[in-house]
Amino acid sequence: MSRWSLLAAKAWTSCLLAAGVLASQAQADDLSRHCAGDDVSALQVRQEEIPKVPSNESLSLQQSASQSQMFTELDPVMRMIGNFLRLPYPEPNQQIRMNRPLIFMHQAKSGGTSLRELLYNASMRKGWKPYIQCYGAVGCQDFQAPKTKAAVYAGHFCWDEFAQNLHHRGVNEFSCVTNFRKPFYRILSCYSYRAVGVRKDAPECMAKLSPDQLRDVLIQVGCVNEPFRRLSGECSVISHAGDFSSQARSEVWNSTLRNLAQCVPLFLEEPQSMKVAAAYFPQLSGSFLSLAHVSLNENTKYNAKCNIPESHYNVIRELAKSEEMLYATAKRRMWHLRSKVASLLEEEPQDH
């Protein structure tokens, strides 16, 4: 790595890590926009439904000696990120069809349910054949790769299995969009929805758990590292994305970034990402632009009497570290894609 690249990587790393561990969300948002060159105001995430983050002084991460090297210039993942940001951009798909379908890799608890509905309705109006979880004949628990060809797919799929399935059906080229949410809030929402609501094996107020119990619950129910589970070949509940001492970590990061390079990343709190998707997929531009009016699900509410201790916030921040880095990297990539389609951003929606 050249001296310039090393310095640039170090500066970018410092910027991202600062955005990831600042206690004040406003500070983190400002710094994330600074890192990505973002000068556009974001949608308001409904902060009143989310427990307040403790003070900056109390939010220091507890790290092992090996973890202290994570996301520094000594970390090979940083070189992967640098290479990823230089990869060619995917080409817009102006003619979605069964031989070149659009796939929405839905990251759980990231505001994607509304997009599934929008994509289904638009597909039906256009006479397309969709395969979208919870719509038509597709069940909400149909997580396996589909056994039929479609023009639009959407669901909690796993990349390798899905791509191999399409290949066996003669589909070798497809477009992709995937949704991101700020990891700290996504994990909180996942705890409320999955651990409490679906599995019913955790208390509504996480303060009733010890920090170690909370860590175990979040990992065992699959609330950690959701984007890696969708985009890498590691389709399992527990991801190795944050296991610094494991060779599997590099493999997971490498496959995640390689596949993410084929996608348009969406951020519910960032309207510009919806405009980028609208320009990339003009036949569905109205669906993507409509996301600007979508609010996050009600399951982010917490009992007002639940005072979550600072130690529990530390656990969530520690578990979210790898996802925070991927989130910031994907957001920077989105701004790169925006520059590619800048001339197309003012076109009128086509699917209303």
TAMOBEL-V222112 format. One record per pair of residues at least 24 apart in sequence whose ideal C-beta (glycine too) atoms are under 7 Angstrom apart, sorted by sequence separation. I is the first residue (numbers start at 1). J is the second residue. D is the distance in Angstrom with one decimal. If there is no record, write none. Layout:
I:J:D, I:J:D
This chain:
128:152:6.1, 228:252:5.6, 232:256:4.3, 231:256:4.6, 195:221:4.8, 268:294:6.7, 191:218:6.4, 194:221:5.0, 25:53:6.2, 123:151:6.6, 195:223:6.9, 228:256:5.2, 231:259:4.8, 268:296:6.8, 123:152:4.9, 194:223:6.3, 227:256:7.0, 231:260:5.5, 23:53:5.0, 23:54:6.0, 98:129:6.8, 187:218:6.4, 23:55:5.7, 24:56:6.4, 191:223:6.0, 23:56:4.0, 119:152:5.4, 190:223:3.7, 22:56:6.4, 119:154:5.4, 23:59:4.3, 187:223:5.3, 187:224:6.8, 21:59:6.7, 116:154:4.7, 21:61:6.2, 186:226:6.7, 180:227:6.6, 106:154:6.1, 108:156:5.9, 101:150:6.1, 104:153:6.8, 106:155:5.7, 101:151:5.3, 102:152:5.1, 103:153:4.6, 104:154:3.8, 106:156:5.3, 98:149:4.7, 101:152:6.2, 98:150:6.4, 101:153:6.1, 105:157:6.1, 178:230:6.8, 98:151:5.2, 178:231:6.8, 17:71:6.0, 97:151:5.7, 105:159:6.9, 96:151:5.5, 96:152:6.7, 13:71:5.5, 276:334:6.1, 13:72:6.2, 103:162:6.9, 13:73:6.8, 289:349:5.7, 273:334:5.1, 276:337:5.2, 280:341:6.3, 276:338:5.0, 279:341:3.9, 285:347:6.9, 10:73:5.1, 286:349:3.3, 9:73:5.6, 115:179:6.8, 267:331:6.3, 285:349:4.4, 286:350:6.6, 287:351:5.7, 13:78:6.0, 265:330:4.2, 276:341:6.1, 279:344:4.0, 282:347:6.3, 285:350:5.5, 286:351:4.3, 272:338:6.1, 279:345:5.3, 285:351:6.6, 286:352:4.3, 6:73:5.7, 112:179:4.5, 267:334:7.0, 283:350:5.6, 284:351:5.3, 111:179:6.2, 265:333:6.3, 282:350:5.6, 283:351:6.2, 9:78:5.3, 110:179:4.6, 265:334:4.9, 101:171:6.7, 110:180:6.1, 111:181:6.0, 256:326:6.9, 260:330:6.3, 275:345:5.2, 103:174:5.5, 105:176:6.2, 107:178:6.2, 110:181:3.7, 159:230:6.7, 278:349:7.0, 99:171:6.2, 103:175:7.0, 107:179:5.4, 109:181:6.8, 158:230:6.6, 159:231:5.4, 9:82:5.7, 100:173:5.2, 101:174:5.1, 102:175:4.9, 103:176:5.1, 104:177:5.4, 105:178:4.2, 106:179:6.6, 107:180:6.6, 159:232:6.7, 160:233:4.1, 264:337:6.2, 100:174:6.3, 159:233:6.7, 161:235:6.4, 100:175:6.9, 102:177:6.8, 160:235:6.9, 110:186:5.7, 5:82:6.7, 109:186:5.0, 158:235:3.4, 1:79:6.7, 242:321:6.3, 109:189:4.4, 242:322:4.2, 109:190:4.5, 241:322:4.5, 93:175:4.0, 108:190:6.7, 109:193:6.1, 90:175:6.9, 178:263:4.9, 180:265:5.7, 176:262:5.2, 177:263:6.0, 180:266:6.8, 176:263:3.8, 177:264:4.7, 178:265:6.0, 179:266:4.5, 180:267:5.3, 181:268:6.2, 182:269:7.0, 178:266:6.8, 177:266:6.1, 179:268:6.9, 224:319:4.9, 227:323:6.4, 225:322:6.0, 205:303:5.5, 214:312:5.6, 225:323:5.5, 204:303:5.9, 207:306:5.6, 227:326:5.7, 159:259:5.0, 177:277:5.6, 207:307:6.2, 211:311:4.7, 215:315:5.1, 205:306:3.6, 207:308:5.1, 211:312:6.0, 214:315:5.3, 218:319:5.9, 197:299:6.5, 206:308:6.1, 207:309:6.0, 211:315:5.0, 215:319:6.7, 207:312:6.7, 175:281:6.8, 193:299:4.4, 206:312:5.9, 192:299:4.9, 192:300:6.5, 189:299:6.0, 192:302:6.9, 189:300:4.7, 188:300:6.6, 108:226:5.6, 107:226:5.0, 107:227:5.4, 107:230:5.5, 105:230:5.0, 105:231:6.5, 187:316:5.4, 184:316:6.0, 187:319:6.7, 184:317:6.7, 187:320:5.8, 50:185:5.8, 184:320:5.5, 183:320:4.0, 50:188:6.3, 45:185:6.8, 183:323:3.9, 183:324:5.1, 183:327:5.7, 182:327:6.8, 180:327:5.4, 180:330:5.6, 111:268:3.9, 105:263:6.9, 122:284:5.5, 119:284:6.7, 122:287:4.8, 119:287:5.8, 118:287:4.0, 90:262:5.4, 118:290:5.7, 77:250:6.8, 80:253:5.5, 84:257:4.2, 70:244:5.1, 76:250:5.8, 80:254:5.8, 87:261:4.5, 77:253:4.9, 81:257:7.0, 115:291:6.1, 67:244:5.3, 80:257:5.7, 84:261:6.1, 114:291:6.7, 66:244:5.1, 66:245:5.5, 102:281:6.0, 114:294:4.4, 111:294:6.5, 113:297:7.0, 96:281:6.6, 111:296:5.4, 92:279:6.8, 93:280:6.7, 96:283:5.5, 92:280:4.6, 93:281:5.7, 94:282:5.7, 45:269:5.1, 43:268:6.8, 126:351:7.0, 43:269:4.9, 125:351:6.9, 42:269:4.7, 42:270:5.2, 43:271:6.0, 122:351:4.3, 40:272:5.2, 84:329:6.8, 85:332:6.4, 89:336:6.9, 81:329:5.3, 85:333:6.4, 89:337:5.8, 43:292:6.8, 46:295:6.3, 92:341:6.6, 46:296:6.1, 50:300:5.7, 45:296:6.7, 49:300:4.6, 51:302:5.5, 70:321:6.9, 89:340:5.0, 49:301:4.9, 58:310:4.5, 62:314:6.3, 61:314:6.6, 59:313:6.4, 71:325:5.6, 59:314:6.6, 54:310:4.5, 61:317:5.9, 62:318:6.6, 51:308:5.2, 61:318:5.4, 59:317:6.5, 54:313:5.5, 53:313:6.3, 35:328:6.3, 36:331:5.2, 21:317:6.4, 32:328:6.1, 36:332:4.7, 35:332:7.0, 38:335:6.5, 37:335:5.9, 32:331:6.9, 36:335:5.3, 20:321:6.6, 20:324:3.8, 20:325:6.9, 16:325:6.1, 19:328:6.3, 16:328:4.5
